[in-house]
């Protein structure tokens, strides 16, 4: 078969979806789908969920090691110094149509951050780290600010004394969250911080591979995450729970889907054939946060669905993924359903930036090829003869 590029070699193969292609080396996260393992720089995700914080995981992913106490304090101080949105970004946010999709808003305003950064075109690794820090710090205010704007409520400025998770919930709901609620969100952010070379991370790497800037790379990633085949699964889980309505209707709903060979949102994963390691600890937090906020019925429905699915398809390697129990958690925290994916983006800022920074050390333009399946030597026909 003729190749699209005359320099293509016979050893090249077609791999639709690039499932079997290794594009390079990375020290950021390791996944073993068969065994249900996820590590950030060698540390198991369960250890991080139980003991770490989102900010510490960001440092780990960016610098390939855990920080000392002083380093973490300095890093957190740097993040918090960039919490506040500029008057220009606030004005843009408040002029956004209230019926806009939140992911479109996040993508647009993260891109806009680059317009007011005098270092935007500085390609040094130090400047790229500062850009990544600004995006990480300001995304929570963008998401929370838009939600308040569309509800007709005034924006709440971030509190530099609070961590990212607590600050986000404060800016979103206008009141301090409960301790368990804030910690649950912190754990959710840890679990979503990175996940190998997924679609949005690959988009980040493609952009950075052209020597573009961090804002462009993360904007590309947000646009990629927006696609329903990548982000958005937890939104579908929550809408399913609302459709079911009560614990009594769970069995009929799930068995009906299985009989019709329809997918049940939140189950199965492109990589994991064992239980998603991110879902194990999140399940515990989902119950805690549901109880703290009076949403135990949601957790009970979710747990019942899991039991039915495990009995029916667990032997086939179809288990709950991270999106299944995060849906209950996010809803219990007071997030509108269409904010679930933006919060995913908030967390994944850590991994996107980590891989972008890593690419700077060994950059190569990413330029795959394809098999050309069109004609050759086709004549040009004058328009009057067509």
PAZAVO-95719 format. One record per residue (C-alpha): residue number from 1; chain; x, y, z. Coordinates in Angstrom, 1 decimal, decimal comma. Example, Ala and Ser with C-alpha at 12.3 -4.5 7.8 and 13.67 -1.06 7.14 Angstrom:
REM residues 2
+-----+-----+--------+--------+--------+
: seq : mol :     c1 :     c2 :     c3 :
+-----+-----+--------+--------+--------+
:   1 :   A :   12,3 :   -4,5 :    7,8 :
:   2 :   A :   13,7 :   -1,1 :    7,1 :
+-----+-----+--------+--------+--------+
***
This chain:
REM residues 386
+-----+-----+--------+--------+--------+
: seq : mol :     c1 :     c2 :     c3 :
+-----+-----+--------+--------+--------+
:   1 :   A :    0,0 :    0,0 :    0,0 :
:   2 :   A :    1,3 :    3,5 :   -0,8 :
:   3 :   A :    2,2 :    5,6 :    2,2 :
:   4 :   A :    1,3 :    9,2 :    2,6 :
:   5 :   A :    5,0 :   10,3 :    2,9 :
:   6 :   A :    7,6 :    9,1 :    0,4 :
:   7 :   A :   10,1 :    8,8 :    3,2 :
:   8 :   A :    8,0 :    6,2 :    5,0 :
:   9 :   A :    9,7 :    2,9 :    5,5 :
:  10 :   A :    8,3 :   -0,7 :    5,1 :
:  11 :   A :    8,8 :   -1,2 :    8,8 :
:  12 :   A :    6,1 :    1,3 :    9,7 :
:  13 :   A :    2,7 :   -0,1 :   10,6 :
:  14 :   A :   -0,8 :    1,2 :   10,9 :
:  15 :   A :   -2,0 :    1,4 :   14,5 :
:  16 :   A :   -5,4 :    3,1 :   14,6 :
:  17 :   A :   -5,7 :    4,9 :   17,9 :
:  18 :   A :   -1,9 :    4,5 :   18,5 :
:  19 :   A :   -2,7 :    1,8 :   21,2 :
:  20 :   A :    0,6 :    0,0 :   20,6 :
:  21 :   A :    2,8 :    2,9 :   19,9 :
:  22 :   A :    5,4 :    4,1 :   22,5 :
:  23 :   A :    6,2 :    7,7 :   21,7 :
:  24 :   A :    9,0 :    8,3 :   24,2 :
:  25 :   A :   10,2 :    8,0 :   27,7 :
:  26 :   A :    8,5 :    9,5 :   30,8 :
:  27 :   A :    9,2 :    9,3 :   34,5 :
:  28 :   A :    5,8 :   10,8 :   35,5 :
:  29 :   A :    3,2 :    8,1 :   35,9 :
:  30 :   A :    3,2 :    4,3 :   35,5 :
:  31 :   A :    0,1 :    2,2 :   34,7 :
:  32 :   A :   -0,3 :   -1,6 :   34,8 :
:  33 :   A :   -3,8 :   -2,1 :   33,6 :
:  34 :   A :   -3,7 :   -5,9 :   34,1 :
:  35 :   A :   -2,8 :   -5,6 :   37,8 :
:  36 :   A :   -4,6 :   -2,4 :   38,5 :
:  37 :   A :   -1,5 :   -0,3 :   39,4 :
:  38 :   A :   -1,1 :    3,5 :   39,1 :
:  39 :   A :    2,1 :    5,2 :   40,4 :
:  40 :   A :    3,2 :    8,8 :   40,3 :
:  41 :   A :    7,0 :    8,8 :   40,0 :
:  42 :   A :    7,0 :    5,3 :   41,5 :
:  43 :   A :    4,7 :    6,0 :   44,5 :
:  44 :   A :    1,4 :    4,1 :   44,5 :
:  45 :   A :   -1,7 :    6,2 :   44,1 :
:  46 :   A :   -3,3 :    4,7 :   47,2 :
:  47 :   A :   -0,3 :    5,9 :   49,3 :
:  48 :   A :   -0,7 :    9,3 :   47,8 :
:  49 :   A :   -4,5 :    9,5 :   48,3 :
:  50 :   A :   -4,1 :    8,5 :   51,9 :
:  51 :   A :   -1,1 :   10,6 :   52,9 :
:  52 :   A :   -0,4 :   13,4 :   50,4 :
:  53 :   A :   -2,1 :   16,6 :   49,2 :
:  54 :   A :   -2,8 :   17,8 :   45,7 :
:  55 :   A :   -0,1 :   20,5 :   45,9 :
:  56 :   A :    2,5 :   17,9 :   47,0 :
:  57 :   A :    1,5 :   15,6 :   44,1 :
:  58 :   A :    1,9 :   18,6 :   41,7 :
:  59 :   A :    5,4 :   19,1 :   43,0 :
:  60 :   A :    6,2 :   15,4 :   42,8 :
:  61 :   A :    5,0 :   15,3 :   39,1 :
:  62 :   A :    6,9 :   18,4 :   38,1 :
:  63 :   A :   10,2 :   17,7 :   39,9 :
:  64 :   A :   10,2 :   13,9 :   40,1 :
:  65 :   A :   10,5 :   13,7 :   43,8 :
:  66 :   A :    8,7 :   14,6 :   47,0 :
:  67 :   A :    9,5 :   18,0 :   48,5 :
:  68 :   A :   10,9 :   18,7 :   51,9 :
:  69 :   A :    8,7 :   20,6 :   54,3 :
:  70 :   A :   10,4 :   23,9 :   53,4 :
:  71 :   A :   10,2 :   23,2 :   49,7 :
:  72 :   A :    6,5 :   22,4 :   49,9 :
:  73 :   A :    5,7 :   25,5 :   52,0 :
:  74 :   A :    7,6 :   27,7 :   49,4 :
:  75 :   A :    5,8 :   25,9 :   46,5 :
:  76 :   A :    2,4 :   26,4 :   48,1 :
:  77 :   A :    3,2 :   30,1 :   48,7 :
:  78 :   A :    4,1 :   30,6 :   45,1 :
:  79 :   A :    0,8 :   28,9 :   44,0 :
:  80 :   A :   -1,3 :   31,1 :   46,3 :
:  81 :   A :    0,4 :   34,3 :   45,2 :
:  82 :   A :   -1,2 :   33,7 :   41,8 :
:  83 :   A :   -4,7 :   32,8 :   43,0 :
:  84 :   A :   -6,2 :   36,1 :   42,1 :
:  85 :   A :   -7,7 :   36,7 :   38,7 :
:  86 :   A :   -6,8 :   40,0 :   37,0 :
:  87 :   A :   -9,5 :   42,7 :   36,5 :
:  88 :   A :   -9,3 :   41,9 :   32,8 :
:  89 :   A :   -9,9 :   38,2 :   33,2 :
:  90 :   A :  -12,7 :   38,9 :   35,6 :
:  91 :   A :  -14,3 :   41,3 :   33,1 :
:  92 :   A :  -14,0 :   38,7 :   30,4 :
:  93 :   A :  -15,6 :   36,1 :   32,7 :
:  94 :   A :  -18,5 :   38,4 :   33,6 :
:  95 :   A :  -19,2 :   39,1 :   29,9 :
:  96 :   A :  -19,4 :   35,4 :   29,1 :
:  97 :   A :  -22,9 :   34,2 :   28,1 :
:  98 :   A :  -24,5 :   32,6 :   31,1 :
:  99 :   A :  -25,6 :   29,6 :   29,0 :
: 100 :   A :  -22,1 :   28,8 :   27,8 :
: 101 :   A :  -20,6 :   25,4 :   28,3 :
: 102 :   A :  -18,2 :   25,5 :   31,3 :
: 103 :   A :  -15,5 :   23,6 :   29,4 :
: 104 :   A :  -15,6 :   26,2 :   26,6 :
: 105 :   A :  -15,3 :   28,9 :   29,2 :
: 106 :   A :  -12,3 :   27,3 :   30,9 :
: 107 :   A :  -10,6 :   26,6 :   27,6 :
: 108 :   A :  -11,1 :   30,2 :   26,5 :
: 109 :   A :  -10,0 :   31,9 :   29,7 :
: 110 :   A :   -7,0 :   29,7 :   30,2 :
: 111 :   A :   -5,9 :   30,7 :   26,7 :
: 112 :   A :   -6,6 :   34,4 :   27,6 :
: 113 :   A :   -4,2 :   34,1 :   30,6 :
: 114 :   A :   -1,4 :   34,0 :   28,0 :
: 115 :   A :   -2,3 :   37,4 :   26,6 :
: 116 :   A :   -1,5 :   39,2 :   29,8 :
: 117 :   A :    1,7 :   37,3 :   30,6 :
: 118 :   A :    4,8 :   39,2 :   29,6 :
: 119 :   A :    6,7 :   35,8 :   29,6 :
: 120 :   A :    4,3 :   34,1 :   27,2 :
: 121 :   A :    6,9 :   33,7 :   24,5 :
: 122 :   A :    9,8 :   33,0 :   26,8 :
: 123 :   A :   10,8 :   29,4 :   26,0 :
: 124 :   A :   13,1 :   28,8 :   29,0 :
: 125 :   A :   12,2 :   26,0 :   31,3 :
: 126 :   A :   12,0 :   28,5 :   34,2 :
: 127 :   A :    9,4 :   30,6 :   32,4 :
: 128 :   A :    7,4 :   27,6 :   31,4 :
: 129 :   A :    7,3 :   26,5 :   35,1 :
: 130 :   A :    5,9 :   29,9 :   36,1 :
: 131 :   A :    3,3 :   29,7 :   33,4 :
: 132 :   A :    2,2 :   26,3 :   34,6 :
: 133 :   A :    2,0 :   27,7 :   38,1 :
: 134 :   A :   -0,3 :   30,5 :   37,0 :
: 135 :   A :   -2,6 :   28,1 :   35,2 :
: 136 :   A :   -2,7 :   25,8 :   38,1 :
: 137 :   A :   -3,5 :   28,6 :   40,6 :
: 138 :   A :   -6,1 :   30,5 :   38,5 :
: 139 :   A :   -8,2 :   27,7 :   37,0 :
: 140 :   A :  -10,2 :   27,2 :   40,2 :
: 141 :   A :  -11,2 :   30,8 :   40,3 :
: 142 :   A :  -12,2 :   30,7 :   36,6 :
: 143 :   A :  -14,4 :   27,6 :   37,2 :
: 144 :   A :  -16,0 :   28,9 :   40,4 :
: 145 :   A :  -16,3 :   32,4 :   39,1 :
: 146 :   A :  -18,2 :   31,3 :   35,9 :
: 147 :   A :  -20,6 :   29,2 :   37,9 :
: 148 :   A :  -21,4 :   32,1 :   40,3 :
: 149 :   A :  -21,7 :   34,5 :   37,3 :
: 150 :   A :  -24,3 :   32,2 :   35,5 :
: 151 :   A :  -26,2 :   32,0 :   38,8 :
: 152 :   A :  -26,3 :   35,8 :   39,1 :
: 153 :   A :  -24,1 :   35,8 :   42,2 :
: 154 :   A :  -21,0 :   38,0 :   42,8 :
: 155 :   A :  -17,6 :   36,5 :   42,4 :
: 156 :   A :  -15,7 :   35,5 :   45,6 :
: 157 :   A :  -12,0 :   36,2 :   45,7 :
: 158 :   A :   -9,7 :   33,4 :   46,7 :
: 159 :   A :   -8,2 :   33,2 :   50,2 :
: 160 :   A :   -4,4 :   32,9 :   50,1 :
: 161 :   A :   -4,5 :   31,1 :   53,5 :
: 162 :   A :   -6,3 :   28,1 :   52,0 :
: 163 :   A :   -5,2 :   25,2 :   49,8 :
: 164 :   A :   -6,6 :   24,7 :   46,3 :
: 165 :   A :   -9,4 :   22,3 :   47,2 :
: 166 :   A :  -10,7 :   24,3 :   50,1 :
: 167 :   A :  -10,4 :   27,6 :   48,2 :
: 168 :   A :  -12,3 :   26,2 :   45,2 :
: 169 :   A :  -15,3 :   25,1 :   47,3 :
: 170 :   A :  -15,3 :   28,4 :   49,2 :
: 171 :   A :  -15,3 :   30,4 :   45,9 :
: 172 :   A :  -18,0 :   28,1 :   44,5 :
: 173 :   A :  -20,4 :   27,9 :   47,3 :
: 174 :   A :  -19,8 :   31,1 :   49,3 :
: 175 :   A :  -19,1 :   29,3 :   52,5 :
: 176 :   A :  -16,3 :   27,2 :   54,1 :
: 177 :   A :  -16,7 :   23,5 :   53,3 :
: 178 :   A :  -16,7 :   20,8 :   55,9 :
: 179 :   A :  -13,3 :   19,3 :   56,7 :
: 180 :   A :  -14,2 :   15,9 :   55,1 :
: 181 :   A :  -15,7 :   17,6 :   52,1 :
: 182 :   A :  -12,5 :   19,7 :   51,5 :
: 183 :   A :  -10,3 :   16,6 :   52,0 :
: 184 :   A :  -12,5 :   14,5 :   49,6 :
: 185 :   A :  -12,0 :   17,1 :   46,9 :
: 186 :   A :   -8,3 :   17,2 :   47,6 :
: 187 :   A :   -8,2 :   13,4 :   47,1 :
: 188 :   A :  -10,2 :   13,6 :   43,9 :
: 189 :   A :   -7,7 :   16,1 :   42,6 :
: 190 :   A :   -4,8 :   13,8 :   43,5 :
: 191 :   A :   -6,5 :   10,8 :   41,7 :
: 192 :   A :   -7,0 :   12,8 :   38,5 :
: 193 :   A :   -3,7 :   14,6 :   38,5 :
: 194 :   A :   -2,0 :   12,4 :   35,9 :
: 195 :   A :   -2,6 :    9,2 :   34,0 :
: 196 :   A :    0,1 :    8,4 :   31,5 :
: 197 :   A :   -0,1 :    9,5 :   27,9 :
: 198 :   A :   -3,9 :    9,9 :   27,7 :
: 199 :   A :   -5,5 :   11,8 :   24,8 :
: 200 :   A :   -5,3 :   15,3 :   26,5 :
: 201 :   A :   -1,8 :   14,7 :   27,7 :
: 202 :   A :   -0,8 :   13,7 :   24,2 :
: 203 :   A :   -2,4 :   16,9 :   22,9 :
: 204 :   A :   -0,2 :   18,8 :   25,3 :
: 205 :   A :    2,9 :   17,0 :   24,1 :
: 206 :   A :    2,0 :   17,7 :   20,5 :
: 207 :   A :    1,7 :   21,4 :   21,1 :
: 208 :   A :    4,9 :   21,6 :   23,2 :
: 209 :   A :    6,7 :   19,5 :   20,6 :
: 210 :   A :    6,3 :   22,5 :   18,2 :
: 211 :   A :    8,0 :   24,7 :   20,8 :
: 212 :   A :    4,7 :   26,4 :   21,5 :
: 213 :   A :    4,0 :   27,8 :   25,0 :
: 214 :   A :    2,5 :   26,3 :   28,1 :
: 215 :   A :   -0,8 :   28,2 :   27,7 :
: 216 :   A :   -1,3 :   26,9 :   24,2 :
: 217 :   A :   -0,4 :   23,4 :   25,3 :
: 218 :   A :   -2,8 :   23,3 :   28,2 :
: 219 :   A :   -5,5 :   25,0 :   26,1 :
: 220 :   A :   -5,1 :   22,2 :   23,5 :
: 221 :   A :   -5,4 :   19,7 :   26,4 :
: 222 :   A :   -8,6 :   21,2 :   27,7 :
: 223 :   A :  -10,2 :   21,1 :   24,3 :
: 224 :   A :   -9,3 :   17,5 :   24,0 :
: 225 :   A :  -10,6 :   16,6 :   27,5 :
: 226 :   A :  -13,9 :   18,2 :   26,6 :
: 227 :   A :  -14,6 :   15,3 :   24,1 :
: 228 :   A :  -17,1 :   12,8 :   25,5 :
: 229 :   A :  -14,8 :    9,9 :   24,8 :
: 230 :   A :  -12,2 :   11,3 :   27,2 :
: 231 :   A :  -13,7 :   13,6 :   29,8 :
: 232 :   A :  -17,3 :   13,7 :   30,9 :
: 233 :   A :  -17,8 :   10,1 :   32,0 :
: 234 :   A :  -18,6 :   11,2 :   35,6 :
: 235 :   A :  -21,2 :   13,6 :   34,2 :
: 236 :   A :  -22,9 :   10,6 :   32,6 :
: 237 :   A :  -22,7 :    8,6 :   35,8 :
: 238 :   A :  -24,6 :   11,4 :   37,7 :
: 239 :   A :  -27,2 :   11,7 :   35,0 :
: 240 :   A :  -27,7 :    8,0 :   35,2 :
: 241 :   A :  -28,2 :    8,1 :   39,0 :
: 242 :   A :  -30,8 :   10,9 :   38,5 :
: 243 :   A :  -32,6 :    8,9 :   35,8 :
: 244 :   A :  -32,7 :    5,8 :   38,1 :
: 245 :   A :  -34,2 :    8,0 :   40,9 :
: 246 :   A :  -34,3 :    5,5 :   43,8 :
: 247 :   A :  -32,7 :    2,5 :   45,2 :
: 248 :   A :  -35,7 :    0,4 :   44,4 :
: 249 :   A :  -35,2 :    1,1 :   40,6 :
: 250 :   A :  -31,5 :    0,2 :   40,5 :
: 251 :   A :  -31,7 :   -3,5 :   39,7 :
: 252 :   A :  -34,3 :   -3,2 :   36,9 :
: 253 :   A :  -32,4 :   -0,3 :   35,3 :
: 254 :   A :  -29,0 :   -2,0 :   35,4 :
: 255 :   A :  -30,2 :   -5,5 :   34,3 :
: 256 :   A :  -32,2 :   -3,9 :   31,5 :
: 257 :   A :  -29,1 :   -2,1 :   30,2 :
: 258 :   A :  -27,1 :   -5,3 :   30,4 :
: 259 :   A :  -29,8 :   -7,3 :   28,6 :
: 260 :   A :  -29,9 :   -4,7 :   25,8 :
: 261 :   A :  -26,0 :   -4,8 :   25,7 :
: 262 :   A :  -25,8 :   -1,1 :   26,6 :
: 263 :   A :  -22,9 :    0,3 :   28,5 :
: 264 :   A :  -23,3 :    1,3 :   32,2 :
: 265 :   A :  -21,5 :    4,7 :   32,7 :
: 266 :   A :  -18,6 :    4,5 :   35,1 :
: 267 :   A :  -17,7 :    0,9 :   34,4 :
: 268 :   A :  -14,8 :   -0,4 :   32,3 :
: 269 :   A :  -11,6 :    1,4 :   31,2 :
: 270 :   A :   -9,5 :    1,5 :   28,1 :
: 271 :   A :   -6,4 :    0,5 :   30,1 :
: 272 :   A :   -7,6 :   -1,2 :   33,3 :
: 273 :   A :   -8,8 :   -4,8 :   33,3 :
: 274 :   A :   -8,4 :   -5,0 :   37,0 :
: 275 :   A :  -10,2 :   -2,7 :   39,5 :
: 276 :   A :   -9,2 :    0,9 :   38,8 :
: 277 :   A :   -6,8 :    1,7 :   41,7 :
: 278 :   A :   -8,1 :    5,3 :   41,8 :
: 279 :   A :  -11,6 :    4,0 :   42,5 :
: 280 :   A :  -10,7 :    1,9 :   45,5 :
: 281 :   A :   -9,9 :    4,8 :   47,9 :
: 282 :   A :  -12,4 :    7,2 :   46,3 :
: 283 :   A :  -15,2 :    4,8 :   47,1 :
: 284 :   A :  -14,5 :    5,2 :   50,8 :
: 285 :   A :  -14,4 :    9,0 :   50,5 :
: 286 :   A :  -17,6 :    9,0 :   48,4 :
: 287 :   A :  -19,5 :    7,4 :   51,3 :
: 288 :   A :  -18,0 :    9,8 :   53,8 :
: 289 :   A :  -18,8 :   12,9 :   51,8 :
: 290 :   A :  -22,3 :   11,6 :   51,0 :
: 291 :   A :  -23,0 :   11,1 :   54,7 :
: 292 :   A :  -21,6 :   14,5 :   55,6 :
: 293 :   A :  -23,8 :   16,3 :   53,1 :
: 294 :   A :  -27,0 :   14,3 :   53,4 :
: 295 :   A :  -26,6 :   12,4 :   50,2 :
: 296 :   A :  -26,3 :    8,9 :   51,5 :
: 297 :   A :  -29,0 :    7,7 :   49,1 :
: 298 :   A :  -26,7 :    8,5 :   46,1 :
: 299 :   A :  -23,9 :    6,4 :   47,6 :
: 300 :   A :  -26,3 :    3,6 :   48,4 :
: 301 :   A :  -27,5 :    3,6 :   44,8 :
: 302 :   A :  -23,9 :    3,6 :   43,5 :
: 303 :   A :  -22,9 :    0,8 :   45,8 :
: 304 :   A :  -25,9 :   -1,3 :   44,7 :
: 305 :   A :  -25,0 :   -0,7 :   41,0 :
: 306 :   A :  -21,4 :   -1,8 :   41,7 :
: 307 :   A :  -22,6 :   -5,0 :   43,3 :
: 308 :   A :  -24,9 :   -5,9 :   40,4 :
: 309 :   A :  -22,2 :   -5,1 :   37,9 :
: 310 :   A :  -19,5 :   -7,0 :   39,7 :
: 311 :   A :  -21,7 :  -10,1 :   39,7 :
: 312 :   A :  -22,6 :   -9,8 :   36,1 :
: 313 :   A :  -19,4 :   -8,6 :   34,4 :
: 314 :   A :  -16,7 :   -8,4 :   36,9 :
: 315 :   A :  -15,1 :  -11,7 :   35,7 :
: 316 :   A :  -14,8 :  -10,0 :   32,3 :
: 317 :   A :  -12,5 :   -7,3 :   33,8 :
: 318 :   A :  -15,3 :   -4,7 :   33,8 :
: 319 :   A :  -15,1 :   -2,8 :   37,1 :
: 320 :   A :  -15,9 :    0,7 :   38,4 :
: 321 :   A :  -13,5 :    3,4 :   37,2 :
: 322 :   A :  -12,5 :    6,6 :   38,9 :
: 323 :   A :  -15,5 :    8,4 :   37,3 :
: 324 :   A :  -18,1 :    6,2 :   39,0 :
: 325 :   A :  -17,6 :    7,2 :   42,6 :
: 326 :   A :  -16,3 :   10,7 :   41,8 :
: 327 :   A :  -19,7 :   11,6 :   40,4 :
: 328 :   A :  -21,4 :   11,0 :   43,8 :
: 329 :   A :  -18,5 :   12,9 :   45,5 :
: 330 :   A :  -18,7 :   16,0 :   43,2 :
: 331 :   A :  -22,5 :   16,2 :   43,4 :
: 332 :   A :  -22,4 :   16,0 :   47,2 :
: 333 :   A :  -19,9 :   18,9 :   47,3 :
: 334 :   A :  -22,4 :   21,1 :   45,5 :
: 335 :   A :  -21,0 :   21,0 :   42,0 :
: 336 :   A :  -23,3 :   21,4 :   39,1 :
: 337 :   A :  -23,1 :   18,3 :   36,9 :
: 338 :   A :  -21,5 :   20,2 :   34,0 :
: 339 :   A :  -18,7 :   21,3 :   36,3 :
: 340 :   A :  -17,5 :   17,8 :   36,8 :
: 341 :   A :  -15,2 :   17,8 :   33,7 :
: 342 :   A :  -13,8 :   21,3 :   34,4 :
: 343 :   A :  -12,8 :   20,1 :   37,9 :
: 344 :   A :  -11,1 :   17,1 :   36,1 :
: 345 :   A :   -9,3 :   19,7 :   34,0 :
: 346 :   A :   -8,3 :   21,6 :   37,2 :
: 347 :   A :   -6,7 :   18,4 :   38,6 :
: 348 :   A :   -5,1 :   17,3 :   35,3 :
: 349 :   A :   -3,3 :   20,7 :   35,0 :
: 350 :   A :   -0,7 :   19,0 :   37,2 :
: 351 :   A :    0,0 :   16,2 :   34,8 :
: 352 :   A :   -0,3 :   18,2 :   31,6 :
: 353 :   A :    2,3 :   20,7 :   32,8 :
: 354 :   A :    4,5 :   17,9 :   34,1 :
: 355 :   A :    4,7 :   16,2 :   30,7 :
: 356 :   A :    5,1 :   19,5 :   28,9 :
: 357 :   A :    8,0 :   20,4 :   31,1 :
: 358 :   A :    9,5 :   16,9 :   30,6 :
: 359 :   A :    9,3 :   17,4 :   26,8 :
: 360 :   A :   11,5 :   20,5 :   27,1 :
: 361 :   A :   14,4 :   18,3 :   28,2 :
: 362 :   A :   14,2 :   16,0 :   25,1 :
: 363 :   A :   12,0 :   17,7 :   22,6 :
: 364 :   A :   11,2 :   16,3 :   19,2 :
: 365 :   A :    8,4 :   17,4 :   16,8 :
: 366 :   A :    5,6 :   14,9 :   16,9 :
: 367 :   A :    4,8 :   14,2 :   13,3 :
: 368 :   A :    3,1 :   10,8 :   12,6 :
: 369 :   A :    2,2 :    9,6 :    9,1 :
: 370 :   A :   -0,8 :    7,9 :    7,6 :
: 371 :   A :   -1,7 :    5,6 :    4,7 :
: 372 :   A :   -2,9 :    7,6 :    1,7 :
: 373 :   A :   -6,1 :    5,9 :    0,3 :
: 374 :   A :   -7,0 :    8,5 :   -2,3 :
: 375 :   A :   -6,4 :    8,5 :   -6,1 :
: 376 :   A :   -3,2 :    9,4 :   -8,0 :
: 377 :   A :   -2,8 :   11,4 :  -11,2 :
: 378 :   A :   -6,3 :   12,7 :  -11,1 :
: 379 :   A :   -6,9 :   15,4 :  -13,8 :
: 380 :   A :   -8,0 :   18,9 :  -13,0 :
: 381 :   A :  -11,3 :   19,6 :  -14,7 :
: 382 :   A :  -12,2 :   23,2 :  -15,5 :
: 383 :   A :  -15,2 :   24,4 :  -13,6 :
: 384 :   A :  -17,3 :   24,9 :  -16,7 :
: 385 :   A :  -16,9 :   21,2 :  -17,5 :
: 386 :   A :  -17,8 :   19,8 :  -14,1 :
+-----+-----+--------+--------+--------+
***
